[in-house]
Amino acid sequence: MIFFLLYFTAFLIFIHLLLNYNRKAVLIRKIPGFKDHFIFGNALEAIRSPVELFSYTRELAKKHNGIYRFWGFQLGYVFIYNPEDVEVILSSMKHHQKSEVYRFLRPWLKDGLLLSYGKKWQERRKILTPAFHFNILRRYFASLETNTSRLINTLNQNLNVNVDIVPIISEYTLNSICESAMGTTIKDDAAGKSYKKAIHELGYLLVQRFIRIYYYADSIFKFSSFAKQQNECLSIVHNFTQKVINDRKKFVMENGIDLSNTYDEKTYDDFKLMYSKKKKIAMLDLLITAEKDGLIDSEGIEEEVDTFMFEGHDTTASGLTYCLMLIANHPDVQQKIVAELKEIYGETKRATTIEDFNDMRYMDRCIKEAMRLYPPVPFISRKINEEIKLSNYIVPAGTLCHIHIYDLHRCESLFPNPTKFDPDRFLPENIGDRHNYAYIPFSAGPRNCIGQKFAMMQMKSMLSAVLRNYEVLPVTSCSDLRFQSDLVLRNSEPVYARFVKRKFSI
């Protein structure tokens, strides 16, 4: 028995040394971080509920100085939230490959812009960049305003009561991106309802897999009930996307589309699209045109449409939710926005034009400050493809790097009194000396968010319409929020507000 115990102990020590004292492990474990355990490394520390895990990582961020690590079973992560290290990762194409965290999205988005890398990503980015040029954004404006009107009609049916704003805003952003990206309206028929439900369920299932480490392995996940649900939802979503693409191709074939272009090869800033004013242009039209030119195939079109449906609605809905909540909880800020809107619209109830957005300077600062406090995407993750130095620590190739935007935006040295909602942080005189990578709600560098101008336009459209019509009263406060670990900043409970009709609508 004694020999068996000695043998077993020696075997465990060997396993421990093998797992936790190889070169990669030694380099990563030099970085401070999670509590270490025999054999398991830091793996046991990650077994927490989604809410607990989010809270725990915030504690680690406060404890450490801009960087910490996780190591378990040959899986190494570094978590960074200082602008110098963030710049090292994001400013070049060396580390632009997304990490393994995103592979859970691959059955849905396949090899679209979010997940692709290398030459394929560069080719897709080049095809899609014109879709978000200002001249084309103008063509999406009508769809945004139509959906904003629908949102106002919904709120009119929910006056003077506590309203969970999350599903209402999600419905608005989903409809808006569908019409802008695919050129179609999600009808309230069986197919439309099934598509919306499937989109939301896929988001839920993604979270469930993300928080259950044992489901990271495809060999285990495929036998779970979650995998069955996911496959059913994917079938609905992909069939809907394919039908929309085929219908749009037929429409373009029958009606044509004037989509000639000229551009300066040195910069996309000078890109100009010449189009017919009589016809709407959707992002899908550019992809169909690219297919005719042999730049993309049908599968690629589907990948990009699904990608923009995912990226374009959930993240913007998150940004709008917390921005509206903050405005409700800061009546002085709300009064300033309303005063600005009165300057823009006067005593009229005229429709909004896209030019009005340029005059919403204070609202612009409010949106940016809201995304500082509550970035819609709380972290992004990259794969370290070659050995680098971060905060004077050597990080080996193959390590996964989480950039914690949430903690970066709350760094005291970058944003004094960081938990205070202060839109004036974004006055021109207050941002001049700020590090270029201190504020990155849309990521940064060559792989920044391609749709950020569209997102800002969407947020201004919705917020200006709501505040022209209603006074927004607080229900959920900042102290009530309990976030959970997710790819999108998501509260674990509903977010409530109350809408009171203004006596004199602007």
N, C-alpha and C positions, 0 to 999 in steps of 0.2 A: 504493500500500500504506500509506504514511504517513497519507494522508487517511482511508483506511478505518479504520486503528487509532485515529486521533483521533476520528472519528465514532463508532466503537464505544465508545470510552472515555467520550465525552460522553453517549452513550445510557445506559451503565451508571450513570454519575453521576446522570443524570436519574431513572432508576428508583430508585436509592438514596434520593435526596432525596424522591421521591414517596412511597416506602414508609415512610421513617423520619424525615421531618421535617415531616409534616403536624401539625396542632394536637394531635390525640389522641396521636400518637407522641411528640411533644415532651414533653407532660405526663407520660406514663407513663415515658419514658426518664429523667426527672429522679429517679425512684425507683431506688436501687441494685438490682442484680440480676445476672442471667446475663451472661456475657461477650458483647459485641456483635461482630457480623461484618458486613462490607460486604454490602449488599443483604439478606442473610438475617436480619439482626438477631440474635435469640437462638435461631432455629429449629434451627441445627446443634447447639446444646448439649443439645437434648432427644433427640437420636438416640443413645440408650443402651439397654442391656438393662433389663428391669423392675427387677432387683436393683440395677444401677448407678444407675438414675434415682432410686430411693428413697434410696439412700445419698448421692447428689449433692445432693438437695434438703435432706437433713439437714445437710450441710456448709454450704450456703447459709444455712440457718436459724441456725447457730452464728455465721456470719460477720456477718450483718446483725442489726439491732436491731428485731425485731418485724414487719418488713415488707420484702419485696423484690418484683421484677417480672419478667415475661417479655413480650417483644414480638417478633413475627415475622409478616410478611405480613398486616398489618392486624389481627392477633389479639393482643389485650392481656389479660394476667392480672396481678392483684396477689395476692400471697400474704401473709396476715396471721396472726399468732400472738401478739398481745398483747391482753389483755382489754378495753382501752379501744376499740380498733378493732373487735373482735369484737362488742362491745355495739352499736356504731353500726349494724352490718349486721343483727344478729339481733333486736334489741329492738323493731323496728317492722315494719309491713307494707310499707314503701317498697321494700325490696329482697328480698322473699320469693320471687321467681321463681327457680327453679333454673336453673343455667347450661347451656350447650350440652353439657357433659360427659355429662349424663344422657340425652341424646337417643338414645344407643345402646340404652337400655332401652325406648324407646318401642314397638318392634315387639312386645315381650313385655307390658309393663305398660300400654301405651297412655296413657290420661289418668287413671290412678288417683291416689290421694292423694299419692304420692311425687312425681309429675311435674306434676300440675295446679297452677294458681295462680289468683289473683283470685277472682271470685265462685264459680266451680265448686269450687275448693279449700275455700272457706269452707262451702259447702253440704255437701260430702262430709264434712268434718271434723265438722260438727254432727250428721250422721247417725251417724257411727262412734264419736263420743266415748262414748256410753252403753255400747258394747261392752267398754270397759275401766274401767268403774266397778267399785269393789271388790266390790259385791254380785254382779256378773256374773263377775268374776274367780274368785269362789268356785265358779262352775259349771264353769270350766275345770279346776279343781284335780284332779278325779278322772282326767281324761285325762292330766294331767302325771304323776300318781303311777303310772298304768298303764304309761306309757312309761319312767318311771324304773325300774320293776321289770324291764322288758325289757332296759334298759341293764345292770342288775346281773347278769342272766342271761348277757348277752354277755361281761361282764368275768369272770364265773366260769369261762368257757371259755378265758380268756387270762391265767391267774394265773402269776406268777413268771417272766414273759418280757417282753422289751421290746415294748411295744404302741404302734403309731401311733394316737394318740387322736383325730386329726382326723376320719377317716371314721366312727368310732364315735359321737363327739359329734354330728356332722352328721346322722347317721341318727336320733339321739334328738330333736334339735331339729326336724327336718323332720317326723317323725311327730307330735310334740307340737303343732306349729302347724297341721298338717293337720286333726287332730281338733278343735282348739279353734276354728279359723277356719271350717272347712267342715263339721264335725260328722260326719266320716267317717274310717275307718281305711284307710291305704294297705296293701292286702293284698299278699301275696307272690306274687300271680299275675302273669301276663304284663303286664297293664295297669299294675299297681302298680309292677313293676320298670321298665317302660318310662318311666313318669312320673318316678320317682326319678332314673333315668339321664339323662333329658332335662333335668331341673332342674339337675343338676350340670354337664352339658355346656354349658348356656346360660351358667352362671357362667364356665366356662373360655373360651368363645368371646367373652364380653364382655371378659375380660382381654386376649385376643389382639388384639382391635380397639383397645382402649384404648392398648396399647403400640406400635401401628403407625400412625404419623401419616398415612401414605398411604391408610389405610383409613378415615380420618375422613370422606372424601367418599363419600356414598352411591353416586354414579355409578361409583366404582371398586370399592367394597366389594361391590356386588351381583353382580359377575362373579367374585368369589373363591370358593374352596372353603369358606371359613368361612361365607359367606352361605348356601350350599346346606345346610350342616350346621345352621345356625341355623333356617332355614325348616322343616327336618324336625323339629327339637326343638320349635319353636313349635307345629307342628301337633299333636304329641303332647300337649303341655301344655294348649293351649287346648281340645282335644277332651275331655281328662280333666276339666278345670274345668267345662266346659259340662255334661258328664254328671252330675257331682256336684251342680251347681246344680239341674238338672232333677229328679234323684232327691230332693233335699232339698225342693224345692217340692212334689213329689208327697207326701212324708212329712208335710209341714206341712198340706197340704190334707186328707189322710186322718185325721191325728191332732190337728190344731190346735196352737196354741201360745198360752199365756197371757202376753202381753207388753204389758200396760198400763203406763203410766208417768206420774209426776208429777214436776215439778221446778221449782226456783226459777229464773226466767228470768234473774236477774242473774248466776248462777254455776252451773257444772256440778258444783261441789263438793257441792252439796246434792241432786244428782240421785239419785233412788231408783227402782229398777225392781222392780215386783211381778211375780213369776213363780211358776209351778207347780213345786213341789219334785220332782214325779214325772218331769219332763221335762228333758233336757239342753237347754241353749241354746248355739248356736254363733253366732259373729259373722255368719255367713251368714243366720241367722234374722232378725236385725235388718235386714239388707239386703232380705230378702224382704218383711218387713213394710213397709219404706220404699217398696218398689216398689208395694205395694197402695195406699199413700197417695199415689202419684204423685210421689214425691220422687227416684226413680232408676229407670232402665230396666234391661233384662236385660244390655245391653252394659256398663253401669256396674257392675252387680254382678260381672260377670266381671273387670273391671278391678281392683276392690278386692280380690277374692279372690286374684288373681294377685299383686297388690302385697304383700299380707300374707304370702303364701307365700314371696316373695323376701326381704322385709325381716325376716320373723319367724324365719327359720331360720339363714341364713348369718351374720348379725351376732351372734346369740346364741351360735352355735357358736364363733365367733371369741373372744368374751368368755370362754366356759367353757374353751376350750383353754388360753389363756394364764394364766387364774386357777389352773387345776389344775396347770399346769407350775410356777408360782411357789410354790404350796403344797408341791409335791413338793420343790422346791429350798430351802425354808425350814422345816426340821423343827420349829423352835421355834414358828412360826406354826401349823403343822399340829397340834401338841400343844395349843395354846390353843383351836383350833377344836374338837378332840375333847373337851377338858375342858368346853367350853360345851355341846356336844351331850349329854354325860353329865348335866349339870345339868338339861337339858330332858327327857331321856328316862329318866333314872335307870338302873336295872338291867334295865329292860324292853326288849322288842323290838317295842313297839307301833308301829302305823302312824303316819305323820306326819299332823298336821292343819294346816290353813292358819294357825291361831292360833300354831303353833310358830314360824313364820317371824318373827313379831314379837320372839321371844326370841333370835333368832340375831343378836345385835348385833355381836359380834366378826366373825362371818362376813360380815355386811353391810359392815363396814369393809374386810375383805379383798377383797371383790368390787369395791368402789369404788376401792380402791388399785390393783387389777389393771387396771381400766379406765382409770385415770390413766396408768399406764405403757404399757399396750397397748390404746388405745381401739379397739373393734371397727370403727368407722368412722373412719379416720385423718384424713380431711378431708371437708368439705362445701363445696359451691360454689354461689354465687349470682350473678345478673346485676345489675350496677349500673345502675339505671334512670334515675338522675339524677345530675348532677355532685355529688360529695361530697368531704370532706376526711378523709383517713386519715393519722395520724401527721404532720400538717402538710404533706402532699402533696395536691395537687388530683388527684382521680381522675375522669376524664371518664365520661359516660354511655356505656353499651355495653361497658364493661370487665367482664371476668369476675373474680370474687373467690373465691379458694380460701381457706377458713379451715382452717389446718393444726392440727387438734386435737392431733395427736401432738406437735408442737413446743410448743404452748401448755401442755400438761400437763407438759412437761419444762423449763419456764422456771425458772431458778435463783432468781429474785427472788420467784416465787410458791410454789415448792416447794423449799426448801433441800435439798441433796444429792439432786437429782431422780431419779437412777437407782436409789436405794435403795428397796426394797419395804418400806414402813412403814405398816401399816394404821392406826396411831394418828394419822396425819395427819387422819383423819376423825372423831376424837373431837370432841364438841360444842365444847369449849373451843379447838380448833385450827382450826375452820372459820368462826368468828364474824366475823373481820376479813378473810376472803378475799374477793376481788372476785367478784361474782356470775357473771361470765363467765370465771372462771379455770379452771373445771372443767365441761366440757360433753360428756360421753360420749354423751348423748342429744340433742345440740344444745341450744338454749335459745330463749326468746322464744316468740312465738305459733305458730311452726312447729316446736316441739320434738317429740320422738318420742312419738306417741300410745300406743305399746305398751310404754313403759318399765317400768310396774308389772308387766305380764305377764312381761317379760324378767327382772326381778329375782326374781319368784316362781319362774320356770322354773330360774334358776341356783341358787337356794337349794334347790329340790327335788332337783336332780341332785347338787349338791356334798354336801349333808347325807347323802344316801343312800350315796354313794360312800365318804365318810369314816366312816360308821357301820360299814361292812362291810370296808374295806380300809385298810391303810397304803399311801400312795402314795410311791414311791421315785423319785428323780430319774434321768433319763437325759439328755434334752435340757436344756441350761442356757440362761440368758439370753444368754450369750456365743456360743452356737451359732446363734442366730436370724439369718437373712438375709432380711429382708422384701423384697417386690417391690411395685412400684406397682400399685395396684388400688383399687377402690371399698371393699373390705373389707380389714382388716389380715390379710395372708396371708403365711405363711412359705414360702420357696421350696423347703424340704425338709420331710419328715415331722417331727412333734413327738412324741417318744417319752416314755413313762413306764412304770413297773413297778408292778403291783398285787399286794400280799401280803395274804392273808386275815387279818383280825384274829382273835386267839385267842378274844377275848370280844367279839362284835359288840354294838354298843350297841342 
